[in-house]
Each structure stands twice: as structure tokens, then as C-alpha cells.
Amino acid sequence: MGRPIAGSQEAGVISGGFPHNPFRIGPIEVPNRLVMAPLHEITDQPFRKFIREIGGVGLVVSEMISSEALIRHAVKAEKMMAATGERPLSMQISGGRPEALAEGARLCEAAGADLVDLNMGCPASNVTKGGAGSALLKDLRLAERCVTSMVKAVQVPVTVKMRAGWDASQKERGEFLDFLRMFEAVGVQALAIHPRTRAQQYEGHADWSIIARAVEAGTTYPIIGNGDVNTADDAFRMVAETGCAAVMIGRGALMNPYLFRQILEPGLAVTLDLRVAAILRLFRILQELLEPQEALHKIKKIGAWFTKGVPGGHAFRHNLHACDDAEALLRAIEALREQNVA
Ligand SMILES: Cc1cc2nc3c(=O)[nH]c(=O)nc-3n(C[C@H](O)[C@H](O)[C@H](O)COP(=O)(O)O)c2cc1C
């Protein structure tokens, strides 16, 4: 038997092909099979506006928001829920206490989330030591209480994003399949899998065979594959090899914000001019929505990703790092352009 064919997840709710066809997460229709991954300090409101404007993405997920910070009404966490006119929008929360997650989910729903996602993947020790993120993978019963409390707290669908396990031995035992079944029993409506273990952090490669096994488990909810999709070919290959319903992309869309469009529009060439236009557009949006210093800080962080692998990119990132105002940023961009013309 060969691998499942593209878009073949037999989940009842799934029909038709990757990448153009819509799919459903409970009652929410996602217009195509491409999802922007949640990225801490990146997929905030300005970035989400930007990536939607660039086009091609069907669903975007907010950066992880701490449920504990939300219930304390921490200003930074509340700002992370800012959203206007983004449809559909998933807000991701983290936490390890069912009561806090329930309240966090309610707050996200009230702030306009169409979906609320639980982070069960973050490997950072400041997150896992509080029992949140990938630490939930160590305790199936606690994870069940967490997800159940969220499902009961909100009307909108609850989804989960998880890793393949805490470490290699948990992955080998296939414990993620117990989580999949538990999610189904408590009413989770979609699952994104990043098939690295917590122990791997971001090292090694994402083991797509775990995504294929999740699809083969035949869950009633769609499986969204994630990890190491950096080109359009990777996206098609992931679907062909795993049968996942949709593909979630993180770093690949930072290195090339046109990647979603390239998956939908074969042959679309991403020129340096397009990359420069993307940096400039993102900077304008950041300036519109943030304080000047915050906008500069963000463009330095995110703009650097946009030029990875581009001739002159290394020098540009060096210049970008040294910028302390908008004029310096524009000069750095001009130098990148000139270097490529020369
Ligand atoms: C800078 C950065 C920030 C991230 N922040 C989050 C986050 O807030 N929530 C989450 O679930 N995953 C987060 N991730 C993990 C990504 O969503 C994704 O699962 C991972 O990068 C693998 O996908 P990729 O190979 O397409 O990047 C983050 C990853 C990176 C590199």
C-alpha cells in the first residue's frame, strides 16, 4: 500500500483536495488548507494583518497567550488578544491549570476568537516548569481536565497544538495516540501536530511519520501537519506522505512570506523586490499599530528572517541590527537593493 493521497484524511468533515479547498473546524470554515503557525512575539495583530494582506493563508493563529497572565489582567497579555476583522482567527493560550485555561478561553472568545487553541508544545523551560506547554504531554489526565474545562467554557471550537511527545521514549511508545483519542472524547475539533519531541526543541527533523500515524488513527477532527515545510514542494510532499487535512507553516513563512501564495500559485517567483516590498509593508503596518520604538524593534526581529538565504542578506541583517530609527532602516533596505543590482 502506498501512502494516503493528498487531502485524503477520512475524517468525515474532510473532502476534496489540498491546497485550495476549504475545510471545517467544527462550524468554522477555513477557506483553504494553509495555516500560519503561532509564533511567540511574531504572530501578533500587525503581523497577522500583514500576512493576510500578502495572501494565500487560510487561517492564522495568534502567538501563545498565558492564561495565568490573562486572568491577572496583565496588560501585555490583554494586548495580545487585540484583533479587528480577522476571520477566521484562532487565539492560542497556554497554561497548566484547568480553571485558568477555562477563564482564558472565555476571555479570548469575548475578544473575538473564532477558535481557541491550547498550547501543548512549547518546550521553553519557563513555560514547562509551570506545567504548561509540552509539560502537559507528561500527564494525560491533567491534559484531559485542561481541555475539557476549555471546551465547557466556550461556544467556539477548541483546538490543540501538540508535539510528538515529551521525549523519544514517550514518542516510541506512541503515547500521542492516547492523547488523540482523549481529544476526540472531550470534544476537541482540530489538532495540529509538530512532530518533534520536547527534548528535541527545534533540533533534528520533524518526523512526519507521526503525522501519518495520527491521520491513520481516523479521528473525527482534522489533523493539521506542521514542521519543516519551507517550500511549496515540502507542503505538497507533507500532504502526500501523511494525508493531513491542512499544512501549518511557521519559520518557512518568515523566511518567505509569499510561501502560502507560492503553494497556491505554482511558478510565482519571489524576487528581491517582492521581499523588500514585504519588509516595507510590514514596517508601515507596525508603525500604524505600535509605538515607534516597538515598531522598530519588531521589524528588526522579523525583517531579518525575510532575507535569510538572499544574496546580501547577511550584510543587511548586520545593518538592520544597528538601526536606531526609521531612516536608518530605509537606508539599510536601499543598501540591500543596490548590492543586488550591482
Ligand atoms: C520564534 C518561534 C516562536 C514560536 N512560538 C510558538 C507559540 O507561541 N505557540 C506554539 O504553539 N508554537 C510556537 N512555535 C512553534 C511553531 O508554531 C512551529 O510548531 C514550529 O516552528 C515548527 O514549524 P515550522 O518548521 O514550520 O517552523 C514557535 C516557533 C518559533 C521558531
The ligand as an SDF file (V2000), in Angstrom:
LIG
                    3D

 31 33  0  0  0  0  0  0  0  0999 V2000
   10.2080   32.0140   17.1060 C   0  0  0  0  0  0  0  0  0  0  0  0
    9.1990   30.9160   17.3330 C   0  0  0  0  0  0  0  0  0  0  0  0
    8.1180   31.1430   18.1570 C   0  0  0  0  0  0  0  0  0  0  0  0
    7.1660   30.1150   18.3770 C   0  0  0  0  0  0  0  0  0  0  0  0
    6.0850   30.3840   19.1500 N   0  0  0  0  0  0  0  0  0  0  0  0
    5.1010   29.4300   19.2920 C   0  0  0  0  0  0  0  0  0  0  0  0
    3.9180   29.7150   20.0160 C   0  0  0  0  0  0  0  0  0  0  0  0
    3.7030   30.8150   20.5480 O   0  0  0  0  0  0  0  0  0  0  0  0
    2.9950   28.6960   20.1060 N   0  0  0  0  0  0  0  0  0  0  0  0
    3.1830   27.4630   19.5320 C   0  0  0  0  0  0  0  0  0  0  0  0
    2.3090   26.5820   19.6280 O   0  0  0  0  0  0  0  0  0  0  0  0
    4.2950   27.2010   18.8270 N   0  0  0  0  0  0  0  0  0  0  0  0
    5.2460   28.1460   18.6890 C   0  0  0  0  0  0  0  0  0  0  0  0
    6.3440   27.8760   17.9330 N   0  0  0  0  0  0  0  0  0  0  0  0
    6.4250   26.5930   17.2000 C   0  0  0  0  0  0  0  0  0  0  0  0
    5.8530   26.7820   15.7760 C   0  0  0  0  0  0  0  0  0  0  0  0
    4.4870   27.1220   15.8060 O   0  0  0  0  0  0  0  0  0  0  0  0
    6.0290   25.5090   14.9470 C   0  0  0  0  0  0  0  0  0  0  0  0
    5.3500   24.4550   15.5840 O   0  0  0  0  0  0  0  0  0  0  0  0
    7.4690   25.1150   14.7560 C   0  0  0  0  0  0  0  0  0  0  0  0
    8.2750   26.2350   14.4550 O   0  0  0  0  0  0  0  0  0  0  0  0
    7.6120   24.0610   13.6470 C   0  0  0  0  0  0  0  0  0  0  0  0
    7.0630   24.5420   12.4420 O   0  0  0  0  0  0  0  0  0  0  0  0
    7.9660   25.2080   11.2700 P   0  0  0  0  0  0  0  0  0  0  0  0
    9.0540   24.1950   10.9320 O   0  0  0  0  0  0  0  0  0  0  0  0
    7.0070   25.4330   10.1530 O   0  0  0  0  0  0  0  0  0  0  0  0
    8.5520   26.4580   11.8320 O   0  0  0  0  0  0  0  0  0  0  0  0
    7.3240   28.8570   17.7600 C   0  0  0  0  0  0  0  0  0  0  0  0
    8.4300   28.6370   16.9350 C   0  0  0  0  0  0  0  0  0  0  0  0
    9.3730   29.6420   16.7160 C   0  0  0  0  0  0  0  0  0  0  0  0
   10.5400   29.3650   15.8020 C   0  0  0  0  0  0  0  0  0  0  0  0
  1  2  1  0
  2  3  1  0
  2 30  2  0
  3  4  2  0
  4  5  1  0
  4 28  1  0
  5  6  2  0
  6  7  1  0
  6 13  1  0
  7  8  2  0
  7  9  1  0
  9 10  1  0
 10 11  2  0
 10 12  1  0
 12 13  2  0
 13 14  1  0
 14 15  1  0
 14 28  1  0
 15 16  1  0
 16 17  1  0
 16 18  1  0
 18 19  1  0
 18 20  1  0
 20 21  1  0
 20 22  1  0
 22 23  1  0
 23 24  1  0
 24 25  2  0
 24 26  1  0
 24 27  1  0
 28 29  2  0
 29 30  1  0
 30 31  1  0
M  END
$$$$
